[in-house]
């Protein structure tokens, strides 16, 4: 685990907080000195960045608090409550900028031009502030590339817009210096529109989360397929993706294809969680609820030497067998063979990793048991063990012997 300070979320958000606070104070001072609406709007855009950094800090604090009986999903919604309040403040700030801009328009129409005080110091400050935001953007992009964090990627994208806003203020100062005084109000309105857009996104996201709305997860089908492909999962009854603060939670109800001991259910949950987080690192937590099938079905795989229906002889060798029989047993009050099929061994002639390929194929067929004449090698054995597939060595000769054994001793 990398412990370098500059990669830590706390340090990153502290940098954002300090830099944006410095930019906000400086821009407010220079906007008062120059009487520029555009620079004032830019200052309040920096203020929204300060709020976002504060929200991130709140999220980091409460991320360490464990869920309990009263708060089973944790305390992440506190971040959304703060975001909702801040979004209302952002709307108020943008409203004041718009009022000031239209006041300048009115003054321009009646011929009362607004006087600007553009100095070399104020223009130099604008260039320095633009340089700072560019460096901060590059830093965020670098950390996002290193960590592959969706949150940091989003922060980098937002900071890129700040560069455009700062550049537009510089353009406003240049044009105003050459007599185009109205451009300041126009750019002020454009920046206010960006501020409103950011506030609206914050308001909408916070409201949806506080109302416990299900979010649109773009990889939902891949997530669904990944979970349903586990051998013990008969079907997925419910799959819901929610956002709590900046964190994505997944709640899934799965129906097992047979009754499992408690420790096997926990192993299955752990395996699903690890695979989901490995495939979708943006998912913070996955909650898995399991229930048994009304009619448990056990699928048994058997390597066979020939296709002679249920009289087929069991093969001596796992990898070299010509066929594999898949037997489906239904167990309610009494066990019975519900269905079966015989498949050709499509990896028989493969030279390398034959056992692994066959094992992966059988696991994808959702088998629960595998009957063998001889014990497996380490690689295939470990694959079946991780997939919670029971391997049984038996002296049975035909499929009928296996069927009899399963019905008598399920």
C-alpha positions as CSV (number, residue, x, y, z in Angstrom):
1,X,0.0,0.0,0.0
2,X,1.4,3.4,-1.1
3,X,1.7,5.8,1.9
4,X,3.3,8.8,0.1
5,X,1.8,11.9,1.5
6,X,1.1,13.7,-1.8
7,X,-1.2,10.8,-2.9
8,X,-3.3,10.8,0.2
9,X,-6.9,12.2,-0.1
10,X,-6.5,14.3,3.1
11,X,-3.3,16.0,1.8
12,X,-4.9,16.6,-1.7
13,X,-8.0,18.2,-0.3
14,X,-5.9,20.3,2.1
15,X,-3.9,21.6,-0.9
16,X,-7.2,22.4,-2.7
17,X,-8.6,24.1,0.4
18,X,-5.5,26.3,1.1
19,X,-5.0,27.3,-2.6
20,X,-8.7,28.1,-3.3
21,X,-9.0,30.0,0.0
22,X,-5.9,32.1,-1.0
23,X,-7.3,32.7,-4.5
24,X,-10.8,33.6,-3.2
25,X,-9.5,36.2,-0.8
26,X,-7.1,37.7,-3.4
27,X,-9.8,37.8,-6.1
28,X,-12.3,39.5,-3.8
29,X,-9.8,42.2,-2.9
30,X,-8.8,42.8,-6.5
31,X,-12.5,42.8,-7.7
32,X,-13.2,45.5,-5.1
33,X,-10.2,47.5,-6.3
34,X,-11.0,47.1,-10.0
35,X,-14.8,47.1,-9.7
36,X,-14.9,44.1,-12.0
37,X,-18.0,41.9,-12.0
38,X,-16.2,39.1,-13.9
39,X,-13.4,39.0,-11.3
40,X,-16.0,39.0,-8.5
41,X,-17.8,36.1,-10.2
42,X,-14.5,34.3,-10.6
43,X,-13.8,34.8,-6.9
44,X,-17.2,33.2,-6.0
45,X,-16.4,30.3,-8.3
46,X,-13.2,29.8,-6.2
47,X,-15.5,29.9,-3.1
48,X,-17.5,27.0,-4.4
49,X,-14.2,25.1,-4.8
50,X,-13.5,25.8,-1.1
51,X,-16.9,24.4,-0.2
52,X,-16.2,21.3,-2.2
53,X,-12.9,20.7,-0.4
54,X,-14.7,21.1,2.9
55,X,-17.4,18.6,1.9
56,X,-14.6,16.2,0.9
57,X,-13.1,16.6,4.4
58,X,-16.4,15.8,6.0
59,X,-16.7,12.7,3.8
60,X,-13.2,11.6,4.8
61,X,-14.0,12.0,8.5
62,X,-17.3,10.1,8.4
63,X,-15.9,7.4,6.0
64,X,-14.0,6.0,9.0
65,X,-17.2,5.7,11.1
66,X,-18.6,2.2,11.0
67,X,-22.3,1.6,10.2
68,X,-24.4,0.5,13.1
69,X,-28.0,-0.6,13.8
70,X,-29.3,3.0,13.6
71,X,-27.3,3.9,10.6
72,X,-26.8,0.6,8.5
73,X,-25.4,2.6,5.6
74,X,-23.1,4.7,7.7
75,X,-23.0,8.5,8.0
76,X,-22.2,9.4,4.4
77,X,-25.4,11.4,3.9
78,X,-24.1,14.1,6.2
79,X,-21.9,15.1,3.2
80,X,-25.1,15.5,1.1
81,X,-26.9,17.6,3.8
82,X,-23.9,20.0,3.8
83,X,-23.9,19.9,0.0
84,X,-27.6,20.8,-0.2
85,X,-27.1,23.8,2.1
86,X,-24.0,25.0,0.1
87,X,-25.9,24.7,-3.2
88,X,-28.5,27.1,-1.9
89,X,-25.7,29.6,-1.0
90,X,-24.3,29.2,-4.5
91,X,-27.6,30.1,-6.1
92,X,-27.8,33.2,-3.9
93,X,-24.3,34.2,-4.9
94,X,-25.0,33.7,-8.6
95,X,-28.2,35.7,-8.2
96,X,-26.3,38.7,-6.8
97,X,-23.8,38.6,-9.6
98,X,-26.6,38.5,-12.2
99,X,-28.4,41.5,-10.5
100,X,-25.1,43.5,-10.6
101,X,-24.5,42.6,-14.3
102,X,-27.9,43.7,-15.3
103,X,-27.5,46.9,-13.3
104,X,-24.3,47.6,-15.4
105,X,-26.3,46.8,-18.6
106,X,-28.9,49.4,-17.5
107,X,-26.2,52.0,-16.8
108,X,-24.7,51.4,-20.2
109,X,-28.0,51.9,-22.0
110,X,-28.7,55.2,-20.3
111,X,-25.1,56.3,-21.0
112,X,-23.7,56.1,-17.5
113,X,-20.5,54.1,-18.0
114,X,-19.0,52.1,-15.2
115,X,-15.4,53.1,-14.4
116,X,-12.7,50.4,-14.1
117,X,-9.4,50.6,-12.3
118,X,-7.1,48.3,-14.2
119,X,-3.6,48.3,-12.9
120,X,-0.4,46.4,-13.8
121,X,-0.7,44.8,-10.3
122,X,-4.2,43.5,-10.9
123,X,-3.4,42.2,-14.3
124,X,-0.2,40.5,-13.0
125,X,-2.3,38.9,-10.3
126,X,-4.7,37.4,-12.9
127,X,-1.8,35.8,-14.8
128,X,-0.3,34.4,-11.5
129,X,-3.7,33.0,-10.4
130,X,-4.2,31.4,-13.8
131,X,-0.7,29.8,-13.5
132,X,-1.6,28.5,-10.0
133,X,-4.9,26.9,-11.3
134,X,-3.1,25.3,-14.2
135,X,-0.5,23.8,-11.9
136,X,-3.2,22.5,-9.6
137,X,-5.0,20.9,-12.5
138,X,-1.9,19.2,-13.6
139,X,-1.3,17.9,-10.1
140,X,-4.9,16.5,-9.9
141,X,-4.5,14.8,-13.3
142,X,-1.2,13.3,-12.2
143,X,-2.7,11.9,-8.9
144,X,-5.9,10.7,-10.8
145,X,-3.7,8.8,-13.2
146,X,-1.7,7.2,-10.4
147,X,-4.6,6.2,-8.2
148,X,-7.3,5.7,-10.9
149,X,-9.7,7.4,-8.5
150,X,-13.0,8.5,-10.2
151,X,-13.4,11.2,-7.5
152,X,-10.0,12.8,-8.2
153,X,-10.6,12.5,-12.0
154,X,-13.8,14.5,-11.5
155,X,-12.0,17.1,-9.4
156,X,-9.4,17.5,-12.1
157,X,-12.1,18.0,-14.8
158,X,-13.8,20.7,-12.6
159,X,-10.5,22.4,-12.0
160,X,-10.0,22.5,-15.8
161,X,-13.1,24.7,-16.1
162,X,-11.6,27.1,-13.5
163,X,-8.7,27.6,-15.9
164,X,-11.2,28.7,-18.7
165,X,-13.0,31.0,-16.3
166,X,-9.7,32.7,-15.2
167,X,-8.7,33.0,-18.8
168,X,-12.0,34.7,-19.7
169,X,-11.5,37.2,-16.9
170,X,-8.0,38.1,-18.3
171,X,-9.7,38.5,-21.8
172,X,-12.3,40.7,-20.1
173,X,-9.6,43.0,-18.6
174,X,-7.8,43.3,-21.9
175,X,-10.9,44.2,-23.8
176,X,-12.1,46.6,-21.1
177,X,-8.7,48.3,-21.2
178,X,-9.3,49.0,-24.9
179,X,-12.7,50.5,-24.2
180,X,-15.1,47.5,-24.4
181,X,-16.4,48.1,-20.9
182,X,-19.6,46.0,-21.4
183,X,-17.6,42.8,-21.9
184,X,-17.0,42.7,-18.1
185,X,-20.7,42.3,-17.3
186,X,-21.2,39.8,-20.2
187,X,-18.3,37.5,-18.9
188,X,-19.7,38.0,-15.3
189,X,-23.0,36.5,-16.5
190,X,-21.3,33.6,-18.3
191,X,-19.3,32.8,-15.1
192,X,-22.5,33.1,-13.1
193,X,-24.1,30.5,-15.4
194,X,-21.2,28.1,-14.7
195,X,-21.7,28.7,-11.0
196,X,-25.4,28.0,-11.3
197,X,-24.7,24.8,-13.2
198,X,-22.3,23.6,-10.5
199,X,-24.9,24.5,-7.8
200,X,-27.7,22.8,-9.6
201,X,-25.6,19.5,-10.1
202,X,-24.8,19.6,-6.4
203,X,-28.4,20.3,-5.4
204,X,-29.8,17.5,-7.7
205,X,-27.2,14.9,-6.5
206,X,-27.8,15.8,-2.8
207,X,-31.6,15.7,-3.2
208,X,-31.5,12.3,-5.0
209,X,-29.3,10.8,-2.3
210,X,-31.3,12.2,0.6
211,X,-34.4,10.8,-1.0
212,X,-32.6,7.4,-1.3
213,X,-32.9,7.4,-5.1
214,X,-31.3,4.7,-7.2
215,X,-28.6,6.1,-9.5
216,X,-27.9,5.2,-13.1
217,X,-24.8,3.0,-12.9
218,X,-23.3,2.8,-16.4
219,X,-21.8,-0.6,-15.9
220,X,-24.9,-2.1,-14.4
221,X,-25.2,-5.0,-16.9
222,X,-21.5,-5.9,-16.4
223,X,-22.0,-5.9,-12.6
224,X,-25.2,-8.0,-12.9
225,X,-23.4,-10.6,-15.2
226,X,-20.3,-10.7,-12.9
227,X,-22.4,-11.6,-9.8
228,X,-24.8,-14.0,-11.6
229,X,-21.9,-16.0,-13.1
230,X,-20.9,-17.2,-9.6
231,X,-21.7,-20.9,-9.5
232,X,-23.8,-20.8,-6.3
233,X,-26.0,-18.0,-7.6
234,X,-29.2,-19.3,-9.1
235,X,-30.6,-15.8,-9.9
236,X,-30.4,-12.2,-8.8
237,X,-33.7,-11.1,-7.3
238,X,-32.7,-7.4,-6.9
239,X,-29.7,-5.2,-7.7
240,X,-29.8,-1.6,-6.6
241,X,-27.0,1.0,-6.9
242,X,-27.1,4.1,-4.6
243,X,-24.9,7.0,-3.9
244,X,-24.1,8.1,-0.4
245,X,-22.1,11.3,-0.5
246,X,-19.3,10.6,-3.0
247,X,-19.5,6.8,-2.2
248,X,-21.3,4.2,-4.3
249,X,-23.1,1.4,-2.5
250,X,-24.5,-1.7,-4.2
251,X,-27.3,-3.8,-2.6
252,X,-27.9,-7.2,-4.1
253,X,-30.4,-9.9,-3.2
254,X,-29.3,-13.3,-4.6
255,X,-31.1,-16.6,-4.6
256,X,-28.8,-19.6,-4.0
257,X,-29.2,-22.7,-6.0
258,X,-28.9,-24.9,-2.9
259,X,-28.7,-24.7,0.9
260,X,-25.2,-23.8,2.1
261,X,-23.5,-23.8,5.5
262,X,-23.1,-20.4,7.0
263,X,-19.3,-20.4,6.5
264,X,-19.8,-21.2,2.8
265,X,-22.3,-18.3,2.5
266,X,-19.8,-16.0,4.1
267,X,-17.1,-17.3,1.7
268,X,-19.4,-16.6,-1.2
269,X,-20.1,-13.1,-0.1
270,X,-16.4,-12.4,0.4
271,X,-15.6,-13.8,-3.1
272,X,-18.3,-11.7,-4.8
273,X,-17.2,-8.5,-2.9
274,X,-13.6,-9.0,-3.8
275,X,-14.3,-9.6,-7.5
276,X,-16.8,-6.7,-7.7
277,X,-14.4,-4.2,-6.1
278,X,-11.5,-5.5,-8.3
279,X,-13.6,-4.9,-11.5
280,X,-15.3,-1.7,-10.3
281,X,-13.0,0.2,-7.9
282,X,-15.5,3.1,-7.8
283,X,-17.9,0.9,-5.7
284,X,-17.2,1.6,-2.1
285,X,-19.3,-1.1,-0.4
286,X,-21.5,-4.0,-1.5
287,X,-24.3,-5.4,0.7
288,X,-25.2,-8.9,-0.2
289,X,-28.4,-10.6,1.0
290,X,-28.8,-14.3,0.3
291,X,-31.8,-16.6,0.4
292,X,-32.3,-20.2,-0.6
293,X,-34.2,-21.4,-3.6
294,X,-37.6,-22.9,-3.0
295,X,-36.5,-26.0,-5.0
296,X,-32.8,-26.4,-4.6
297,X,-31.0,-27.7,-7.6
298,X,-27.6,-29.4,-7.4
299,X,-25.5,-29.6,-10.6
300,X,-23.0,-32.4,-10.7
301,X,-20.2,-32.7,-13.3
302,X,-18.6,-36.0,-14.2
303,X,-15.8,-36.7,-16.8
304,X,-16.8,-39.6,-19.0
305,X,-14.9,-41.7,-21.6
306,X,-17.7,-42.0,-24.2
307,X,-21.2,-40.7,-24.9
308,X,-23.3,-43.7,-24.0
309,X,-26.1,-41.8,-22.3
310,X,-26.5,-42.7,-18.6
311,X,-24.5,-45.9,-19.1
312,X,-21.4,-43.9,-20.0
313,X,-18.2,-45.0,-18.3
314,X,-16.5,-42.5,-16.0
315,X,-13.1,-41.4,-17.4
316,X,-9.9,-42.1,-15.5
317,X,-8.4,-38.7,-16.4
318,X,-10.0,-35.3,-15.9
319,X,-8.2,-33.4,-18.7
320,X,-8.2,-36.2,-21.2
321,X,-11.8,-37.2,-20.9
322,X,-13.8,-37.1,-24.2
323,X,-17.0,-35.7,-22.6
324,X,-18.4,-34.2,-19.4
325,X,-21.9,-35.1,-18.1
326,X,-23.8,-32.4,-16.2
327,X,-26.5,-33.9,-14.0
328,X,-29.2,-31.6,-12.4
329,X,-30.7,-33.0,-9.2
330,X,-33.8,-31.4,-7.6
331,X,-34.0,-31.8,-3.8
332,X,-37.2,-31.0,-1.9
333,X,-38.6,-33.9,0.1
334,X,-37.0,-36.5,-2.1
335,X,-34.1,-36.2,-4.5
336,X,-34.5,-36.9,-8.2
337,X,-32.6,-36.5,-11.4
338,X,-34.4,-33.5,-13.1
339,X,-32.3,-33.1,-16.2
340,X,-28.9,-34.0,-17.7
341,X,-26.7,-33.1,-20.7
342,X,-23.5,-34.5,-22.2
343,X,-20.9,-32.0,-23.5
344,X,-17.8,-32.6,-25.6
345,X,-14.6,-31.7,-23.9
346,X,-13.7,-28.7,-26.0
347,X,-10.2,-28.4,-24.4
348,X,-9.1,-32.0,-24.9
349,X,-6.5,-31.2,-27.6
350,X,-5.2,-28.0,-25.9
351,X,-1.5,-28.5,-24.9
352,X,-1.0,-25.8,-22.3
353,X,-3.2,-25.0,-19.2
354,X,-5.7,-27.7,-20.1
355,X,-6.8,-28.4,-16.6
356,X,-7.3,-24.7,-15.8
357,X,-9.3,-24.1,-18.9
358,X,-11.6,-27.0,-18.3
359,X,-12.0,-26.0,-14.6
360,X,-12.9,-22.4,-15.7
361,X,-15.4,-23.8,-18.2
362,X,-17.1,-26.1,-15.7
363,X,-17.3,-23.3,-13.1
364,X,-19.0,-21.1,-15.7
365,X,-21.6,-23.9,-16.1
366,X,-22.4,-23.4,-12.4
367,X,-21.6,-26.9,-11.1
368,X,-21.8,-27.7,-7.4
369,X,-20.0,-31.0,-7.3
370,X,-17.4,-32.7,-9.5
371,X,-16.9,-36.5,-9.3
372,X,-13.4,-37.8,-10.3
373,X,-11.5,-41.1,-10.4
374,X,-8.2,-39.4,-9.3
375,X,-7.4,-36.2,-7.4
376,X,-6.8,-33.0,-9.3
377,X,-3.6,-31.1,-9.7
378,X,-3.1,-28.0,-7.5
379,X,-4.2,-25.4,-10.1
380,X,-7.6,-26.8,-11.0
381,X,-8.2,-28.0,-7.4
382,X,-7.6,-24.4,-6.1
383,X,-9.9,-23.0,-8.8
384,X,-12.8,-25.3,-7.8
385,X,-12.1,-24.6,-4.1
386,X,-12.3,-20.8,-4.6
387,X,-15.6,-21.3,-6.5
388,X,-17.0,-23.4,-3.7
389,X,-17.3,-26.5,-5.9
390,X,-17.0,-29.7,-4.0
391,X,-14.7,-32.3,-5.6
392,X,-15.2,-36.0,-4.8
393,X,-13.0,-38.9,-5.7
394,X,-15.1,-42.0,-6.3
395,X,-14.7,-45.6,-7.5
396,X,-18.1,-45.5,-9.3
397,X,-17.9,-46.8,-12.9
398,X,-20.9,-45.3,-14.7
399,X,-23.2,-42.3,-14.5
400,X,-25.9,-44.4,-13.2
401,X,-23.7,-45.2,-10.2
402,X,-23.2,-41.5,-9.6
403,X,-27.0,-40.9,-9.9
404,X,-27.8,-43.6,-7.4
405,X,-25.2,-42.2,-4.9
406,X,-26.5,-38.7,-5.2
407,X,-30.1,-39.7,-4.7
408,X,-29.3,-41.9,-1.7
409,X,-26.8,-39.4,-0.1
410,X,-27.5,-35.9,-1.4
